[in-house]
Amino acid sequence: MSTRLYEHPIFLEHVTPTGHPERSDRIRAINVALEHPNFERLERRQAPEASADAVLLAHPEEHLKAVMREIPEEEDRINQLEADTYASPKSLQAALTGIGGAMAAVDDVFSGAADNVFVAARPPGHHAEKMTAMGFCFFNNAAIAARHAQKRHGAERVAIIDWDVHHGNGTQDIFWDDPSVLFCSTHQMPLYPGSGAKDEKGKHNTIVNAPLSPNVGSDHFREAFKSRVLPAVADFRPDLIIISAGFDAHHRDPLAQINLTGEDFDWATGRVLELADRHAKNRVVSLLEGGYDLEGLAESAGMHILRMMKG
């Protein structure tokens, strides 16, 4: 498989308060994993910065302006947008570069420049609702990427698979009444943000939630994936699959109680690639979401990317 990775030094400059789990060291941990010889043939590119107008693919202008007002001008200042979401002087540039990487990844898989792409960006995006920045997220990268695929490349159906341990409430909010985007999520429940019950199906039954109880592990995750997520995606027959790739369901992660290992993310990646081969001309775009134990993140992201390279 032809795999490309987007990265950028600006992702290290989105600064959060000391002790905050969503920190620059997350990117450094992934970079250390990528030093292994297994990744020598991985094509690594610098993510382009998107224009602010790209945000409007999934959010109203009012939300964009609200976030922009919170970006501090003073060096070393950090503003609190809401309970656990913070902005520093370089945060808007980092967020727009994450969006730019996601859009470039979509362009790559539709042009044939790559079969699949991983975007190692922060801040993450899947908690950002149409009008709300929350859960470490400003803008919804996965939603913007899906809209870009539709607008730029004529994609008729896009599937978003979210295996972050926290429910992707933002993505669900944006696509609740949209029959052209399928959103599937495995996540711990109850847990932040409190959404993601099985009966939350969307206006057109294109929302598929597979909640997991605390303290379960590989067997429950894989069964939920096989029984709910994979059949829904197969029936939908998407032109593109986007993964909201959070790795905080790893057993080492401090923010949740799901006991997965890197092998589980390798397995899930393989199943997604099989679906993409059958229905989506191998088009897979994977966007980094959560993962807050550095060792667990490095292991899981490394195995995920390596599986993408192997197909």
C-alpha positions as CSV (number, residue, x, y, z in Angstrom):
1,M,0.0,0.0,0.0
2,S,1.1,3.6,-0.7
3,T,0.9,5.5,2.7
4,R,1.6,9.1,3.3
5,L,1.9,11.0,6.7
6,Y,1.3,14.7,7.3
7,E,3.0,16.4,10.1
8,H,4.2,20.0,11.0
9,P,6.3,21.6,13.7
10,I,3.4,24.0,14.5
11,F,1.5,21.1,16.2
12,L,4.1,21.4,19.0
13,E,3.3,25.1,19.5
14,H,-0.4,24.6,20.5
15,V,0.3,25.1,24.2
16,T,-2.0,23.8,27.0
17,P,-1.5,24.3,30.8
18,T,1.0,22.3,32.7
19,G,-0.4,18.8,33.5
20,H,-3.0,19.0,30.7
21,P,-3.3,15.5,29.0
22,E,-3.5,17.0,25.5
23,R,0.1,18.2,25.2
24,S,2.9,18.6,22.7
25,D,4.6,15.4,24.0
26,R,1.9,13.4,22.2
27,I,3.4,14.4,18.8
28,R,6.9,13.8,20.1
29,A,5.9,10.3,21.2
30,I,4.6,9.4,17.8
31,N,7.8,10.8,16.2
32,V,9.9,8.5,18.4
33,A,7.8,5.5,17.2
34,L,8.3,6.5,13.6
35,E,12.1,6.4,14.0
36,H,11.9,2.6,13.8
37,P,13.3,1.1,10.6
38,N,9.8,-0.2,9.8
39,F,8.8,3.3,8.8
40,E,11.8,4.1,6.5
41,R,9.5,3.9,3.4
42,L,6.7,6.0,4.9
43,E,6.3,9.2,2.9
44,R,6.3,12.1,5.4
45,R,5.2,15.5,4.2
46,Q,4.6,18.8,5.9
47,A,0.9,19.6,6.3
48,P,-0.3,22.8,4.5
49,E,-2.2,25.4,6.5
50,A,-5.8,25.8,5.4
51,S,-7.5,29.1,5.1
52,A,-9.9,30.1,7.8
53,D,-12.7,29.7,5.2
54,A,-12.2,25.9,5.3
55,V,-13.7,25.8,8.8
56,L,-17.0,26.9,7.2
57,L,-17.3,23.6,5.4
58,A,-18.6,22.2,8.8
59,H,-19.1,25.2,11.1
60,P,-21.0,28.5,10.8
61,E,-19.0,31.7,10.6
62,E,-20.2,32.6,14.1
63,H,-18.3,29.7,15.6
64,L,-15.1,30.5,13.6
65,K,-15.2,34.1,14.9
66,A,-15.9,33.0,18.4
67,V,-12.7,30.8,18.4
68,M,-10.6,33.5,16.8
69,R,-11.6,35.9,19.5
70,E,-10.1,33.6,22.1
71,I,-6.7,33.3,20.5
72,P,-4.3,35.4,22.8
73,E,-1.9,37.8,21.2
74,E,0.4,38.0,24.3
75,E,3.3,35.5,24.3
76,D,3.0,32.9,27.0
77,R,-0.7,33.6,27.6
78,I,-3.2,30.7,27.5
79,N,-6.9,31.4,27.3
80,Q,-9.6,29.0,28.5
81,L,-12.4,28.5,25.9
82,E,-14.4,26.1,28.1
83,A,-13.9,23.6,30.9
84,D,-10.9,21.8,29.4
85,T,-10.2,23.5,26.1
86,Y,-7.4,26.1,25.9
87,A,-5.9,28.4,23.3
88,S,-2.4,29.8,23.1
89,P,-1.0,32.3,20.5
90,K,-0.2,29.6,17.9
91,S,-3.3,27.5,18.5
92,L,-5.3,28.8,15.6
93,Q,-2.4,28.2,13.2
94,A,-2.1,24.7,14.5
95,A,-5.8,24.0,14.1
96,L,-5.8,25.3,10.6
97,T,-2.8,23.3,9.7
98,G,-4.5,20.2,11.0
99,I,-7.4,21.0,8.8
100,G,-5.1,21.6,5.9
101,G,-3.4,18.2,6.4
102,A,-6.8,16.5,6.5
103,M,-7.9,18.2,3.3
104,A,-4.6,17.4,1.6
105,A,-5.0,13.7,2.7
106,V,-8.4,13.6,1.0
107,D,-6.9,15.1,-2.1
108,D,-4.2,12.5,-2.1
109,V,-6.5,9.5,-1.9
110,F,-8.8,10.8,-4.6
111,S,-5.9,11.7,-7.0
112,G,-4.1,8.4,-6.4
113,A,-1.1,10.0,-4.9
114,A,-1.5,7.7,-1.9
115,D,-3.9,4.8,-1.0
116,N,-4.2,6.0,2.6
117,V,-2.9,8.9,4.7
118,F,-2.4,9.5,8.4
119,V,-2.5,13.0,9.8
120,A,-0.5,13.5,13.0
121,A,-2.0,16.7,14.1
122,R,-3.2,18.5,17.2
123,P,-5.5,19.9,18.6
124,P,-7.9,17.0,17.9
125,G,-11.4,17.6,16.5
126,H,-14.1,15.1,17.1
127,H,-15.7,16.8,20.1
128,A,-16.2,20.1,18.2
129,E,-19.9,20.5,17.5
130,K,-21.3,22.9,14.9
131,M,-21.3,25.8,17.4
132,T,-19.2,24.6,20.3
133,A,-15.5,24.1,21.0
134,M,-15.1,21.5,23.7
135,G,-13.1,18.5,24.8
136,F,-9.7,19.8,23.7
137,C,-11.2,20.5,20.2
138,F,-11.7,23.8,18.3
139,F,-12.9,22.6,14.8
140,N,-14.0,19.2,13.6
141,N,-11.3,17.9,11.3
142,A,-13.1,14.7,10.3
143,A,-16.3,16.6,9.4
144,I,-14.4,19.2,7.4
145,A,-12.5,16.5,5.5
146,A,-15.8,14.7,4.7
147,R,-17.3,17.9,3.4
148,H,-14.1,18.6,1.4
149,A,-14.4,15.2,-0.2
150,Q,-18.0,15.9,-1.2
151,K,-17.4,19.4,-2.5
152,R,-14.0,19.0,-4.2
153,H,-14.2,15.3,-5.4
154,G,-17.9,14.6,-5.7
155,A,-17.9,11.9,-3.0
156,E,-21.5,10.7,-2.7
157,R,-21.1,8.8,0.5
158,V,-18.5,9.2,3.2
159,A,-18.1,6.9,6.3
160,I,-16.4,8.2,9.5
161,I,-15.3,5.5,11.9
162,D,-14.4,6.8,15.4
163,W,-12.7,4.5,17.8
164,D,-11.6,7.1,20.3
165,V,-12.6,6.0,23.8
166,H,-14.7,9.2,24.1
167,H,-17.8,9.5,21.9
168,G,-17.4,11.8,18.9
169,N,-20.4,14.0,19.9
170,G,-19.2,16.8,17.6
171,T,-19.2,14.6,14.5
172,Q,-22.6,13.1,15.4
173,D,-24.0,16.6,15.9
174,I,-22.8,17.9,12.5
175,F,-24.1,14.9,10.5
176,W,-27.2,14.0,12.6
177,D,-29.6,14.7,9.7
178,D,-27.3,14.0,6.8
179,P,-27.9,10.8,4.8
180,S,-24.7,11.2,2.8
181,V,-22.4,10.7,5.8
182,L,-22.3,7.6,8.0
183,F,-20.9,8.0,11.5
184,C,-19.9,4.9,13.5
185,S,-18.4,5.1,17.0
186,T,-17.0,2.7,19.6
187,H,-16.5,4.4,22.9
188,Q,-16.7,3.9,26.7
189,M,-20.1,4.7,28.2
190,P,-20.7,6.3,30.7
191,L,-17.8,8.7,30.1
192,Y,-17.3,12.2,28.8
193,P,-19.1,13.7,27.0
194,G,-22.1,11.6,27.9
195,S,-23.5,11.0,24.5
196,G,-23.3,7.9,22.2
197,A,-26.2,5.6,23.3
198,K,-27.3,2.9,20.9
199,D,-30.6,4.5,20.4
200,E,-29.0,7.7,19.0
201,K,-29.4,6.8,15.3
202,G,-29.8,10.2,13.5
203,K,-32.6,11.3,11.3
204,H,-31.7,8.8,8.5
205,N,-30.3,5.9,10.6
206,T,-26.7,7.0,9.6
207,I,-25.5,7.2,13.2
208,V,-24.2,3.9,14.6
209,N,-23.1,3.9,18.2
210,A,-21.5,0.9,19.8
211,P,-20.9,1.8,23.5
212,L,-18.6,-0.3,25.7
213,S,-18.8,-0.7,29.4
214,P,-15.9,0.3,31.6
215,N,-13.2,-2.3,32.2
216,V,-13.9,-4.4,29.2
217,G,-11.1,-5.3,26.7
218,S,-10.3,-6.7,23.3
219,D,-13.1,-9.2,23.0
220,H,-15.9,-6.7,23.7
221,F,-14.3,-4.1,21.4
222,R,-13.8,-6.5,18.5
223,E,-17.3,-7.9,18.9
224,A,-18.8,-4.4,18.8
225,F,-16.7,-3.6,15.7
226,K,-17.7,-6.8,14.0
227,S,-21.4,-6.7,14.8
228,R,-22.2,-3.0,14.5
229,V,-19.5,-1.0,12.8
230,L,-18.3,-3.2,10.0
231,P,-21.8,-4.3,8.7
232,A,-23.0,-0.7,8.7
233,V,-20.0,0.5,6.7
234,A,-20.3,-2.4,4.2
235,D,-24.0,-1.7,3.7
236,F,-23.3,2.0,3.2
237,R,-20.7,1.4,0.5
238,P,-18.7,4.6,1.0
239,D,-16.5,6.4,-1.5
240,L,-14.1,7.3,1.3
241,I,-13.5,6.1,4.9
242,I,-12.2,8.6,7.4
243,I,-10.9,7.3,10.8
244,S,-11.1,9.4,13.9
245,A,-8.1,7.6,15.3
246,G,-8.1,8.1,19.0
247,F,-5.8,5.7,20.9
248,D,-7.1,6.4,24.4
249,A,-8.9,3.0,24.7
250,H,-5.4,1.6,25.3
251,H,-5.1,0.0,28.7
252,R,-2.5,2.4,29.9
253,D,-4.5,5.5,29.2
254,P,-5.3,7.6,32.2
255,L,-8.6,9.1,31.0
256,A,-10.7,5.9,30.5
257,Q,-11.0,2.2,31.5
258,I,-11.0,0.2,28.3
259,N,-8.2,-2.3,28.1
260,L,-7.0,-2.5,24.5
261,T,-3.5,-3.0,23.2
262,G,-1.7,-2.0,20.1
263,E,-2.8,-5.3,18.5
264,D,-6.4,-4.3,18.7
265,F,-5.8,-1.1,16.8
266,D,-3.8,-3.1,14.3
267,W,-6.7,-5.5,13.9
268,A,-9.3,-2.7,13.5
269,T,-7.1,-1.0,11.0
270,G,-6.9,-4.2,8.9
271,R,-10.7,-4.6,9.0
272,V,-11.2,-1.0,7.8
273,L,-8.6,-1.5,5.0
274,E,-10.5,-4.6,3.8
275,L,-13.8,-2.5,3.6
276,A,-11.9,0.3,1.8
277,D,-10.6,-2.2,-0.7
278,R,-14.1,-3.6,-1.5
279,H,-16.0,-0.3,-1.5
280,A,-13.8,2.8,-1.5
281,K,-11.0,2.1,-3.9
282,N,-8.7,1.8,-0.9
283,R,-9.3,5.4,0.1
284,V,-8.7,5.8,3.9
285,V,-7.8,9.0,5.7
286,S,-6.9,8.6,9.4
287,L,-6.8,11.6,11.7
288,L,-5.2,11.6,15.1
289,E,-7.7,12.2,17.9
290,G,-7.0,11.2,21.5
291,G,-4.4,9.1,23.3
292,Y,-2.9,10.4,26.4
293,D,-0.4,7.8,27.8
294,L,2.7,8.4,25.7
295,E,3.8,4.8,25.7
296,G,0.3,3.5,24.8
297,L,0.0,6.2,22.1
298,A,3.3,5.5,20.5
299,E,2.6,1.7,20.4
300,S,-0.9,2.0,19.1
301,A,-0.3,4.8,16.5
302,G,2.8,3.0,15.3
303,M,0.9,-0.3,14.8
304,H,-1.9,1.6,13.1
305,I,0.3,3.3,10.6
306,L,2.3,0.2,10.0
307,R,-0.9,-1.7,9.1
308,M,-1.9,1.0,6.8
309,M,1.5,0.6,5.0
310,K,1.1,-3.1,4.7
311,G,-2.5,-3.1,3.6
